[in-house]
Amino acid sequence: MIAAFAGLLVSAAPASAAGDARYENVGNPGWCLDGDGGSAYLHQCNAGNVFQVWTVGNSGWMEVRHKNSGTCLKALSNNLVGLSNCGEWGTSWYAAGRNGWVKFVSDAWGSGKCLRPYGTEQGGQTTYGLGVFVCNPDRPNDDPYATDIVPNIVAWRFH
């Protein structure tokens, strides 16, 4: 397991995730949203890694654009997440968050599916896949009653 638990830090950071930023998974500290133009995945954070820079809008529904390739996060029909041409169906996300973190809720395949990595509970990988899973966008945690997932795994801290 990458991280047993990581609490949400309350900071003076703005609630907006707009502009260029890196997104560290709250449930897996030290692991960031990454991509190579065709795939999106979780990888160890590296401040110098240009593949970990993303551009998002101001608020509400927006695209999450991979700055290096210009492609966008896309929720696929198999509940996985990849990168594809911006503007395609499945590339629209709703950003919900506060105090330096955000959740990305997809508009694809019904409402309430959040971006989160999978496989991190087993550890031992250099990268982990991303998927969209049912969540409650009003709470910072995925299902708080579940025992088989890392707490706060749907929240992303932006830097």
C-alpha positions in Angstrom: 0.0 0.0 0.0 1.5 3.4 -1.0 -0.2 5.2 1.9 -2.4 4.0 4.6 -4.0 7.4 5.2 -3.3 11.0 4.3 -5.5 13.6 5.9 -6.5 16.7 4.0 -4.3 19.6 4.9 -6.0 22.9 5.6 -3.9 25.6 4.1 -4.1 29.1 2.9 -4.1 27.9 -0.8 -6.9 29.2 -2.9 -9.9 27.0 -3.6 -9.4 27.4 -7.3 -7.4 24.9 -9.2 -7.4 27.1 -12.4 -4.4 27.4 -14.6 -1.3 25.2 -14.8 -0.7 22.9 -11.9 0.6 19.5 -10.7 -2.0 17.3 -9.0 -0.8 15.0 -6.2 -3.2 12.3 -5.1 -4.2 12.9 -1.4 -4.6 9.2 -0.7 -1.2 8.5 -2.1 1.2 11.3 -1.1 4.1 11.8 -3.4 2.2 10.4 -6.4 1.0 12.7 -9.1 -1.3 12.8 -12.1 0.9 12.1 -15.1 0.6 11.4 -18.8 2.4 10.8 -22.1 0.0 12.1 -24.6 -1.9 8.9 -25.1 -2.2 7.5 -21.6 -2.9 9.1 -18.2 -1.6 7.5 -15.0 -0.3 8.0 -11.5 3.5 8.4 -11.2 5.8 9.5 -8.5 5.8 13.3 -8.3 8.8 15.2 -9.7 8.6 19.0 -9.8 10.8 19.0 -12.9 8.6 16.6 -14.9 6.8 18.5 -17.6 4.5 15.6 -18.1 2.9 16.3 -14.7 1.7 19.8 -15.6 -2.1 20.1 -16.3 -4.2 23.1 -17.3 -7.8 23.4 -16.0 -10.5 26.1 -16.3 -11.7 28.5 -13.6 -14.7 26.5 -12.1 -17.6 24.3 -12.9 -17.4 22.1 -16.0 -14.0 22.1 -17.7 -11.4 20.1 -19.5 -8.3 18.8 -17.8 -5.7 19.4 -20.4 -2.2 17.7 -20.4 0.0 20.8 -21.0 2.8 18.9 -22.8 0.7 17.1 -25.3 -2.4 19.3 -25.5 -4.7 16.2 -25.0 -7.4 16.0 -22.3 -8.3 13.5 -19.6 -11.1 11.3 -21.0 -13.4 8.9 -19.2 -13.6 5.8 -21.4 -16.5 3.3 -21.7 -14.6 0.7 -19.6 -14.4 3.1 -16.6 -10.7 3.7 -17.3 -9.3 7.1 -18.0 -7.0 8.0 -20.9 -6.0 11.0 -22.9 -7.7 12.1 -26.1 -8.6 15.1 -28.2 -10.1 17.9 -26.1 -13.8 18.5 -26.8 -14.6 14.9 -27.4 -17.4 13.3 -25.4 -16.0 12.2 -22.0 -13.4 15.0 -21.7 -15.6 17.3 -19.5 -15.0 17.3 -15.8 -16.5 19.2 -12.8 -13.9 20.4 -10.3 -15.1 20.3 -6.7 -12.9 21.1 -3.8 -11.4 23.6 -1.3 -8.3 24.4 0.7 -5.8 23.4 -1.9 -7.4 20.1 -3.1 -9.9 19.2 -5.8 -12.0 16.3 -7.0 -12.6 15.8 -10.7 -16.1 14.5 -11.4 -16.7 13.1 -14.9 -19.8 13.9 -17.0 -19.5 10.5 -18.8 -21.5 7.4 -17.9 -23.8 9.1 -15.5 -23.1 11.6 -12.8 -21.0 11.2 -9.7 -17.9 9.3 -11.0 -14.6 10.7 -9.8 -11.1 10.4 -11.1 -9.0 8.1 -8.9 -6.0 5.8 -9.3 -6.4 2.0 -8.9 -4.1 -0.7 -7.8 -2.2 1.5 -5.3 -3.4 -0.7 -2.4 -1.1 -3.5 -3.6 1.9 -1.2 -4.3 5.1 -2.2 -6.0 4.5 -0.5 -9.4 6.2 2.5 -11.0 2.9 3.7 -12.4 -0.8 3.1 -11.6 -3.9 3.3 -13.8 -6.6 5.8 -13.5 -10.4 5.2 -13.6 -13.7 6.8 -12.8 -15.5 5.4 -9.8 -18.8 6.4 -8.1 -18.3 9.0 -5.5 -20.1 11.6 -3.6 -18.9 15.0 -4.8 -20.1 16.7 -1.6 -17.5 14.8 0.5 -13.7 14.7 0.2 -13.6 10.9 0.6 -14.8 8.2 -1.7 -17.4 6.0 0.1 -16.4 6.5 3.8 -17.8 3.1 4.7 -15.7 1.2 2.2 -12.8 -0.8 3.7 -11.1 -1.8 0.4 -9.9 1.6 -0.8 -7.3 4.1 0.4 -9.0 7.0 2.2 -9.2 10.3 0.3 -8.2 8.6 -2.9 -10.5 10.8 -5.1 -9.0 14.1 -3.8 -6.1 15.8 -5.6 -3.8 18.5 -4.0 -2.7 21.1 -6.6 0.7 22.7 -6.6 
